Amino acid sequence: MRRLALALTTALLLTAGTACGDSDESGDDTSPIRVGQIVSLTGNYSTLGSENKKAVELAVEQLNAKGGLLGRQVEVLVKDDKSQPEQSVLAFNDLKGADVAAIIGSPFSNSALATIPLVDREKIPYLSVTAADEQVSPVHPYVFVVPAIAGTYADRLLQYFKAVNLTRVAVAHDTKSSYAVAGFRATQAKAAQYGVTLVATEEFQTTATEFSAVFTHVKSSGAQALLVWATGAPGVALTKGYATAGLDIPLVLTGAQASELFLKPAGAAAEGVLVASSIGVVGEHLPDGPQKTAVKELTDAFQAKYGYPPPQFAQDGYSAVKLLAAAVTSAESTEHEKIQAALNALTLVTPNGKYAYSPTDHSGLPGTFISVNTVTKGAFVPTDWAKSQLAQLTGN
């Protein structure tokens, strides 16, 4: 009996000590707060992933230099999904066992979509840096998207077409990219609302390098512009082919091309091309205010560290860390459920724009924070229409 009583007393003491450790967020725990990152460091989307990783590292360095979160340093555990959905699933399974507070997801839309069922089951906050609409429609309670979703890009571009009286538009899209498919479908669904008729719809695959058939069909369609939904290498190959195809209508690309990773390989062929982007890509054109300050915080540090301006993918990675840090601070906890609840009520200005997440909106970023730009002398410059829109953004 005495042995039993002693065993019970010891068990109760251990249980009490463990409970205090799990719930104590007062700063007594000095171990690092772990954050997982699933990122494409090899494969077709490695150029996107490398920029995500650089920006996440930069944001965490800045955060730790100011004392970290809840009095603890932040540590990022990085897993390469190799630009393959099944590898993203394996990476998530590795990270869930590493006691991470949250996970920043892959830039490849197909990888993110493959991982979401696990997020739903494990209930670990997941900040996605890819823009496929299916991540938030319907809402998945623990999935929050950082870039403006494809449907929002489609709506913004249609606003632009209406403003400049482009009423006959051809659309081409990558059938193997969930982002591109979502963008095409949204364009198709919303075009009539803006007085736009889609006079040709063309398909290609991520591996495509030759687009002469697409150009031939567009020429005969009477289109006033060609809108292309693509990620990765096809955007560059199509732009180079377009420059020599004899088409004299605007070529319009989306946020997936808002990067030096597009501008440099496309070279002179990119001149005059229209490219939609996060406002952070053209932050120097914003009016003074909190929004421009948020952009400058990233741009100055990234430029100083890497020698070039942060591309779209860096804006997304950096903003993801900012959103997560704000949620952890608000929750005063690293518990998954509390972080998720804080994200559900979070409003925050980041380089990407002003987010307003809610239980029914896990994209949180409206189209007002998308700029439509022209490539001019190798740089993204807002169109006159975009300048008039950006003039209203101060971040207040």
C-alpha positions as CSV (number, residue, x, y, z in Angstrom):
1,M,0.0,0.0,0.0
2,R,2.8,2.4,0.9
3,R,4.4,1.7,-2.5
4,L,1.1,2.3,-4.3
5,A,0.6,5.6,-2.4
6,L,4.2,6.7,-3.3
7,A,3.6,5.9,-7.0
8,L,0.4,7.8,-7.1
9,T,1.9,10.8,-5.4
10,T,4.9,10.8,-7.8
11,A,2.5,10.5,-10.8
12,L,0.4,13.4,-9.6
13,L,3.5,15.6,-9.2
14,L,4.8,14.7,-12.6
15,T,1.4,15.4,-14.2
16,A,1.2,18.8,-12.4
17,G,4.6,19.7,-13.6
18,T,3.9,18.8,-17.2
19,A,0.6,20.7,-17.2
20,C,2.4,23.9,-16.0
21,G,5.0,23.5,-18.7
22,D,2.4,23.1,-21.5
23,S,0.4,26.1,-20.5
24,D,3.1,28.5,-19.3
25,E,3.5,31.3,-21.9
26,S,4.8,33.8,-19.4
27,G,8.4,33.7,-20.7
28,D,9.8,31.1,-18.4
29,D,10.3,28.8,-21.3
30,T,13.4,30.0,-23.2
31,S,13.5,27.2,-25.8
32,P,13.1,28.4,-29.4
33,I,9.7,28.7,-31.0
34,R,9.9,26.3,-34.0
35,V,8.2,27.2,-37.3
36,G,8.2,24.8,-40.2
37,Q,8.7,25.8,-43.8
38,I,7.9,23.6,-46.8
39,V,9.6,25.1,-49.8
40,S,10.6,24.1,-53.3
41,L,14.4,24.3,-53.3
42,T,14.8,21.8,-56.2
43,G,12.7,21.0,-59.2
44,N,10.6,23.2,-61.5
45,Y,9.7,25.7,-58.8
46,S,13.1,26.1,-57.1
47,T,13.5,29.7,-58.3
48,L,10.2,30.6,-56.5
49,G,11.1,28.6,-53.4
50,S,14.6,30.1,-53.0
51,E,13.1,33.6,-52.8
52,N,10.5,32.5,-50.3
53,K,13.3,31.0,-48.1
54,K,15.5,34.1,-48.3
55,A,12.6,36.4,-47.2
56,V,11.5,34.1,-44.4
57,E,15.0,33.9,-43.1
58,L,15.3,37.7,-43.3
59,A,12.1,38.3,-41.4
60,V,13.1,35.8,-38.7
61,E,16.5,37.4,-38.4
62,Q,14.8,40.8,-37.8
63,L,12.4,39.3,-35.4
64,N,15.1,37.6,-33.3
65,A,17.2,40.8,-33.3
66,K,14.3,42.5,-31.5
67,G,13.9,39.7,-28.9
68,G,11.9,37.1,-30.8
69,L,8.4,36.2,-29.8
70,L,7.1,35.8,-26.2
71,G,10.7,36.3,-25.0
72,R,11.9,33.3,-27.1
73,Q,14.0,33.1,-30.3
74,V,12.3,31.8,-33.4
75,E,13.8,28.8,-35.3
76,V,12.8,27.8,-38.8
77,L,12.9,24.1,-39.8
78,V,13.1,23.9,-43.6
79,K,11.9,21.0,-45.7
80,D,12.3,20.8,-49.5
81,D,9.2,19.5,-51.4
82,K,11.3,19.2,-54.5
83,S,8.4,20.8,-56.5
84,Q,6.4,17.6,-56.0
85,P,3.1,17.3,-54.1
86,E,3.9,13.9,-52.6
87,Q,7.1,15.4,-51.2
88,S,5.2,18.2,-49.6
89,V,3.0,15.6,-47.8
90,L,6.1,13.9,-46.5
91,A,7.6,17.2,-45.4
92,F,4.4,18.0,-43.5
93,N,4.5,14.7,-41.7
94,D,8.1,15.3,-40.7
95,L,7.3,18.8,-39.3
96,K,4.2,17.8,-37.4
97,G,6.4,15.6,-35.2
98,A,8.9,18.4,-34.6
99,D,6.7,20.5,-32.3
100,V,6.2,23.4,-34.7
101,A,3.9,26.3,-33.8
102,A,2.9,26.7,-37.4
103,I,4.0,25.8,-41.0
104,I,4.6,28.2,-43.9
105,G,3.6,26.3,-47.0
106,S,5.0,25.6,-50.5
107,P,5.0,28.1,-53.3
108,F,3.8,25.3,-55.6
109,S,0.0,25.3,-55.7
110,N,-0.3,21.6,-56.3
111,S,1.9,20.9,-53.3
112,A,-0.2,23.1,-51.1
113,L,-3.5,21.4,-52.2
114,A,-2.0,17.9,-51.6
115,T,-1.0,19.0,-48.1
116,I,-4.3,20.6,-47.0
117,P,-6.1,17.4,-46.0
118,L,-3.3,16.8,-43.5
119,V,-3.6,20.3,-42.2
120,D,-7.3,19.8,-41.7
121,R,-6.7,16.6,-39.7
122,E,-3.7,17.7,-37.6
123,K,-5.0,21.3,-37.0
124,I,-1.6,23.0,-37.3
125,P,-1.8,26.6,-38.6
126,Y,-0.6,26.7,-42.2
127,L,0.2,29.9,-44.0
128,S,0.3,29.2,-47.7
129,V,2.4,31.3,-50.1
130,T,0.7,30.0,-53.2
131,A,-2.5,31.6,-54.6
132,A,-4.8,28.8,-55.7
133,D,-8.4,29.6,-54.8
134,E,-9.3,26.0,-53.7
135,Q,-7.3,26.6,-50.5
136,V,-9.9,29.1,-49.2
137,S,-13.0,28.1,-51.1
138,P,-14.4,26.5,-49.0
139,V,-12.6,27.7,-46.0
140,H,-10.2,25.3,-44.3
141,P,-10.1,26.3,-40.6
142,Y,-6.3,26.2,-40.2
143,V,-5.3,27.3,-43.8
144,F,-4.5,31.0,-44.4
145,V,-3.4,32.2,-47.8
146,V,-0.8,35.0,-48.0
147,P,-0.7,36.1,-51.6
148,A,-3.8,37.5,-53.3
149,I,-5.6,34.5,-54.7
150,A,-5.9,33.8,-58.4
151,G,-9.5,34.8,-58.5
152,T,-8.6,38.2,-57.0
153,Y,-5.9,38.7,-59.6
154,A,-8.5,37.9,-62.3
155,D,-11.0,40.4,-61.0
156,R,-8.3,43.1,-60.8
157,L,-7.1,42.5,-64.3
158,L,-10.7,42.6,-65.6
159,Q,-11.1,46.0,-63.8
160,Y,-8.1,47.2,-65.7
161,F,-9.4,45.9,-69.1
162,K,-12.7,47.7,-68.5
163,A,-10.9,50.9,-67.6
164,V,-8.8,51.0,-70.8
165,N,-11.6,49.6,-73.0
166,L,-10.2,46.2,-73.8
167,T,-13.3,44.3,-74.5
168,R,-12.1,41.3,-76.6
169,V,-9.5,39.2,-74.8
170,A,-7.8,35.9,-75.5
171,V,-6.7,33.7,-72.5
172,A,-4.1,31.0,-72.4
173,H,-3.4,28.9,-69.3
174,D,-1.3,26.0,-67.9
175,T,-3.6,23.1,-67.4
176,K,-1.2,21.4,-64.9
177,S,-1.0,24.3,-62.4
178,S,-3.8,24.7,-59.9
179,Y,-3.1,28.4,-59.7
180,A,-3.3,28.8,-63.4
181,V,-6.5,26.8,-63.7
182,A,-8.1,28.8,-60.9
183,G,-7.1,32.0,-62.6
184,F,-8.5,31.0,-65.9
185,R,-11.8,29.8,-64.4
186,A,-12.2,33.0,-62.5
187,T,-11.5,35.1,-65.6
188,Q,-14.0,33.0,-67.5
189,A,-16.7,33.4,-64.8
190,K,-16.3,37.1,-64.2
191,A,-15.5,38.5,-67.7
192,A,-19.1,39.4,-68.7
193,Q,-19.4,41.5,-65.5
194,Y,-16.8,43.8,-66.9
195,G,-18.0,43.8,-70.5
196,V,-15.2,41.5,-71.6
197,T,-15.6,38.7,-74.1
198,L,-13.2,35.9,-74.2
199,V,-12.6,35.4,-77.9
200,A,-10.1,32.5,-77.6
201,T,-9.1,30.1,-74.8
202,E,-5.8,28.3,-75.3
203,E,-4.2,25.5,-73.2
204,F,-0.6,24.4,-72.6
205,Q,1.3,22.4,-70.0
206,T,4.1,23.4,-67.5
207,T,6.7,21.6,-69.7
208,A,5.7,23.7,-72.9
209,T,8.5,25.6,-74.6
210,E,6.9,26.4,-77.9
211,F,3.7,28.4,-78.4
212,S,3.3,29.1,-82.1
213,A,-0.1,27.4,-82.2
214,V,-1.4,29.5,-79.4
215,F,-0.2,32.7,-81.2
216,T,-1.8,31.6,-84.5
217,H,-5.2,31.1,-82.8
218,V,-4.9,34.4,-81.0
219,K,-4.1,36.3,-84.3
220,S,-7.2,35.0,-85.9
221,S,-9.5,35.6,-82.9
222,G,-9.6,39.4,-83.2
223,A,-8.4,39.7,-79.6
224,Q,-7.3,43.1,-78.3
225,A,-5.0,41.5,-75.6
226,L,-3.7,38.1,-74.6
227,L,-3.9,37.2,-70.9
228,V,-1.6,34.3,-69.8
229,W,-2.0,32.3,-66.6
230,A,1.3,30.4,-66.0
231,T,3.9,29.8,-63.3
232,G,7.6,29.0,-63.7
233,A,9.4,28.6,-67.0
234,P,6.5,28.8,-69.5
235,G,6.1,32.5,-68.8
236,V,9.6,33.3,-70.0
237,A,9.4,31.0,-73.1
238,L,6.0,32.4,-74.1
239,T,7.2,36.0,-73.7
240,K,10.2,35.4,-75.9
241,G,8.1,33.7,-78.6
242,Y,5.5,36.5,-78.4
243,A,8.1,39.1,-79.2
244,T,8.8,37.5,-82.6
245,A,5.3,36.3,-83.4
246,G,4.1,39.5,-85.0
247,L,1.3,40.1,-82.6
248,D,0.8,43.8,-81.9
249,I,-1.6,43.5,-78.9
250,P,-0.7,43.7,-75.3
251,L,0.6,40.5,-73.6
252,V,-0.7,40.4,-70.0
253,L,0.9,38.3,-67.2
254,T,0.0,37.7,-63.6
255,G,1.8,37.9,-60.2
256,A,3.7,34.7,-60.9
257,Q,5.9,36.7,-63.3
258,A,6.4,39.7,-61.0
259,S,10.0,39.0,-60.4
260,E,13.6,39.5,-61.5
261,L,13.4,35.7,-62.1
262,F,11.1,36.6,-65.1
263,L,12.7,39.9,-66.1
264,K,16.3,38.7,-66.4
265,P,15.7,35.6,-68.6
266,A,13.0,37.3,-70.7
267,G,15.3,40.2,-71.3
268,A,14.4,42.7,-74.1
269,A,11.3,40.5,-75.0
270,A,9.7,41.6,-71.7
271,E,9.7,45.3,-72.6
272,G,6.1,46.6,-72.8
273,V,4.6,43.5,-71.3
274,L,1.8,44.1,-68.7
275,V,2.4,42.3,-65.4
276,A,0.1,42.3,-62.4
277,S,1.8,42.2,-59.0
278,S,1.6,42.8,-55.3
279,I,2.0,46.5,-54.4
280,G,5.2,45.6,-52.6
281,V,6.9,45.1,-56.0
282,V,6.2,48.7,-56.9
283,G,6.4,50.2,-53.4
284,E,8.4,53.2,-54.4
285,H,5.3,54.5,-56.2
286,L,3.1,54.4,-53.1
287,P,2.1,57.5,-51.2
288,D,3.8,58.0,-47.8
289,G,2.2,56.2,-44.9
290,P,2.2,52.9,-43.0
291,Q,1.8,50.9,-46.2
292,K,4.9,52.3,-47.8
293,T,6.8,52.0,-44.6
294,A,5.9,48.3,-44.4
295,V,7.2,47.8,-47.9
296,K,10.4,49.7,-47.3
297,E,11.2,47.6,-44.2
298,L,11.5,44.6,-46.5
299,T,12.8,46.3,-49.6
300,D,15.8,48.1,-47.9
301,A,16.9,45.0,-45.9
302,F,16.5,42.6,-48.8
303,Q,18.3,44.8,-51.3
304,A,21.1,45.3,-48.8
305,K,21.5,41.6,-48.1
306,Y,21.0,40.1,-51.6
307,G,21.8,43.0,-54.0
308,Y,18.4,43.1,-55.8
309,P,14.8,44.1,-55.0
310,P,12.6,41.5,-53.4
311,P,10.4,39.8,-56.0
312,Q,6.8,38.8,-55.5
313,F,7.7,35.5,-53.9
314,A,9.9,37.2,-51.3
315,Q,7.0,39.6,-50.5
316,D,4.9,36.5,-49.7
317,G,7.4,34.8,-47.5
318,Y,8.2,37.9,-45.5
319,S,4.5,38.7,-45.1
320,A,3.8,35.2,-43.9
321,V,6.3,35.6,-41.0
322,K,4.8,39.0,-40.1
323,L,1.3,37.5,-40.0
324,L,2.4,34.6,-37.9
325,A,4.4,36.8,-35.5
326,A,1.4,39.1,-35.0
327,A,-0.9,36.1,-34.3
328,V,1.5,34.5,-31.8
329,T,1.9,37.9,-30.1
330,S,-1.9,38.4,-30.0
331,A,-2.5,34.9,-28.7
332,E,0.3,35.1,-26.2
333,S,0.7,31.5,-26.9
334,T,2.3,28.9,-29.3
335,E,-0.7,26.6,-29.0
336,H,-2.1,25.7,-32.4
337,E,-5.7,26.5,-31.5
338,K,-4.9,29.9,-30.0
339,I,-2.8,30.9,-33.0
340,Q,-5.6,29.9,-35.4
341,A,-8.1,31.9,-33.3
342,A,-5.8,34.9,-33.5
343,L,-5.3,34.6,-37.2
344,N,-9.1,34.5,-37.6
345,A,-9.3,38.0,-36.1
346,L,-6.1,39.5,-37.5
347,T,-5.8,42.8,-39.3
348,L,-2.2,43.7,-40.3
349,V,-0.4,45.9,-42.8
350,T,2.5,44.0,-44.5
351,P,4.5,44.6,-47.7
352,N,1.7,42.7,-49.6
353,G,-1.0,45.0,-48.3
354,K,-3.5,45.2,-45.5
355,Y,-4.8,41.8,-44.4
356,A,-8.2,41.4,-42.7
357,Y,-8.7,37.7,-42.0
358,S,-12.0,36.4,-40.6
359,P,-13.6,33.0,-39.9
360,T,-15.2,33.2,-43.4
361,D,-12.3,34.9,-45.2
362,H,-8.9,33.2,-45.1
363,S,-7.4,35.0,-48.1
364,G,-7.8,38.4,-46.4
365,L,-6.2,40.5,-49.1
366,P,-8.5,42.4,-51.5
367,G,-7.7,43.4,-55.1
368,T,-7.0,47.0,-54.1
369,F,-3.5,45.7,-53.2
370,I,-2.7,44.5,-56.7
371,S,-1.0,46.8,-59.2
372,V,-1.0,46.4,-63.0
373,N,2.4,47.3,-64.3
374,T,4.3,47.8,-67.6
375,V,7.8,46.4,-68.0
376,T,9.8,49.6,-68.7
377,K,13.6,49.5,-69.1
378,G,13.7,46.2,-67.3
379,A,11.6,47.3,-64.3
380,F,8.0,47.1,-63.2
381,V,6.3,50.5,-63.5
382,P,2.6,51.0,-62.6
383,T,0.3,51.9,-65.5
384,D,-1.5,55.2,-65.3
385,W,-4.6,53.4,-64.2
386,A,-2.6,51.6,-61.4
387,K,-1.0,54.9,-60.3
388,S,-4.4,56.4,-59.7
389,Q,-5.4,53.4,-57.7
390,L,-2.2,53.3,-55.7
391,A,-2.5,57.0,-54.8
392,Q,-5.3,56.0,-52.4
393,L,-3.3,53.5,-50.5
394,T,-1.6,54.7,-47.3
395,G,-2.2,51.7,-45.1
396,N,-4.2,53.7,-42.5
